[in-house]
Every structure is written in structure tokens, then in C-alpha cells.
Amino acid sequence: MDNETCNSLADVRAQIDRIDGQMVKLIAERSGYVSLAARFKSRREEVVDRERIEKVVAAARSLAAELGLEPDLVEQVFRAMIDRFVAFEFREFDRIHGAPAASGDAE
């Protein structure tokens, strides 16, 4: 279904719900890779890679602009997502490597 075939608010909401379901599946897939990344890091300090974060955000902003979306909106969503995944990766790192949880870790 595309935007032109939505004939009611219920149609629009059904499509949003469908997309939300796809997004949750993609977040779950991303989570698996973040967990795997923690296995390849030997030091907790490696969990936060500012250069990588900025590359990911820049790529998301660029794609948003290509698609006619507001780059600022996409950046805000990505930064919030990345913050939560960094906190998740700290927990995964500690679980995998047996390191004690430290206070103040991006949570």
C-alpha cells in the first residue's frame, strides 16, 4: 500500500503499525550485531567510538536528505538510538568479558 491508497485514518494507522513492526525487527537484528561487536573489543573504552558514531549519523543525515526527510529529525532519532545501544553494548561487554559494571556508563 502506498500513501495514495490510504483512504482513512485507520488505513494510515495500519501502515504505521506495519512499519513499526518492521522497525522493531530491524532493531532486534541491529542488537545482535551490537552484541557481537562487544565480543571483538578487548577493552571497555573501545565500546564508545566517537568517530564511528559521527560517520553513522552523517550517513543517516545524507540518506534522509536524499529521501526528502528532515535530516535533523533523523539525526535526533539516530543519536537517541545510538546512546541506548552504547549502554547495551557496555552491558554486553561486561557480560561477555566478565568486567564489573562501572557507574556513569552512558546509561
C-alpha positions as CSV (number, residue, x, y, z in Angstrom):
1,M,0.0,0.0,0.0
2,D,1.3,3.5,-0.8
3,N,0.3,6.9,0.6
4,E,-2.3,7.4,-2.2
5,T,-4.2,4.2,-1.3
6,C,-4.8,5.2,2.3
7,N,-8.5,6.3,2.4
8,S,-8.9,6.8,6.2
9,L,-7.1,7.4,9.4
10,A,-7.4,3.7,10.1
11,D,-5.6,2.9,6.9
12,V,-2.8,5.3,7.8
13,R,-2.5,3.8,11.3
14,A,-2.4,0.3,9.9
15,Q,0.5,1.2,7.7
16,I,2.3,2.9,10.6
17,D,1.8,-0.2,12.7
18,R,3.2,-2.3,9.9
19,I,6.2,-0.1,9.6
20,D,6.7,-0.1,13.4
21,G,6.8,-3.9,13.3
22,Q,9.5,-3.9,10.6
23,M,11.4,-1.3,12.6
24,V,11.4,-3.5,15.8
25,K,12.6,-6.4,13.8
26,L,15.5,-4.3,12.4
27,I,16.3,-3.0,15.9
28,A,16.4,-6.6,17.1
29,E,18.8,-7.5,14.2
30,R,21.0,-4.5,15.0
31,S,21.0,-5.5,18.6
32,G,22.5,-8.9,17.6
33,Y,25.3,-7.2,15.8
34,V,26.0,-4.8,18.7
35,S,26.3,-7.7,21.0
36,L,28.7,-9.4,18.6
37,A,30.8,-6.2,18.4
38,A,31.3,-6.4,22.1
39,R,33.0,-9.8,21.6
40,F,35.6,-8.2,19.3
41,K,36.5,-5.5,21.7
42,S,39.2,-6.2,24.3
43,R,38.8,-3.0,26.4
44,R,35.7,-1.3,27.7
45,E,37.0,2.0,26.3
46,E,36.5,0.6,22.8
47,V,32.8,0.5,23.2
48,V,32.4,4.2,22.5
49,D,33.9,5.1,19.1
50,R,33.1,8.8,18.6
51,E,34.4,8.7,15.0
52,R,32.2,5.8,14.1
53,I,29.2,7.4,15.7
54,E,29.7,10.6,13.7
55,K,30.1,8.6,10.4
56,V,26.8,6.7,11.1
57,V,25.0,10.0,11.9
58,A,26.4,11.7,8.8
59,A,25.3,8.8,6.6
60,A,21.8,8.8,8.1
61,R,21.5,12.6,7.6
62,S,22.7,12.2,4.0
63,L,20.2,9.4,3.2
64,A,17.4,11.4,4.9
65,A,18.1,14.4,2.7
66,E,18.1,12.2,-0.4
67,L,14.7,10.8,0.6
68,G,13.2,14.2,1.4
69,L,13.2,13.7,5.1
70,E,14.3,16.3,7.7
71,P,18.0,15.4,8.4
72,D,17.7,17.0,11.9
73,L,14.8,14.7,12.8
74,V,16.7,11.6,11.6
75,E,19.9,12.7,13.4
76,Q,17.9,13.0,16.7
77,V,16.4,9.6,16.3
78,F,19.8,8.0,15.4
79,R,21.6,9.7,18.3
80,A,19.0,8.5,20.8
81,M,19.2,5.0,19.3
82,I,23.0,5.0,19.4
83,D,23.0,6.2,23.0
84,R,20.8,3.3,24.1
85,F,22.9,0.8,22.0
86,V,26.1,2.1,23.6
87,A,24.6,1.4,27.0
88,F,23.5,-2.0,25.8
89,E,27.0,-2.7,24.5
90,F,28.6,-1.8,27.8
91,R,26.3,-4.4,29.5
92,E,27.1,-6.9,26.8
93,F,30.9,-6.2,27.1
94,D,30.7,-6.8,30.9
95,R,28.6,-9.9,30.5
96,I,31.0,-11.4,27.8
97,H,34.3,-10.3,29.4
98,G,33.3,-10.6,33.0
99,A,34.1,-7.0,33.7
100,P,32.3,-5.3,36.6
101,A,29.8,-2.6,35.6
102,A,31.1,0.8,36.2
103,S,29.0,3.8,37.2
104,G,28.4,6.5,34.7
105,D,28.5,4.4,31.6
106,A,26.2,6.1,29.0
107,E,23.1,4.7,30.7
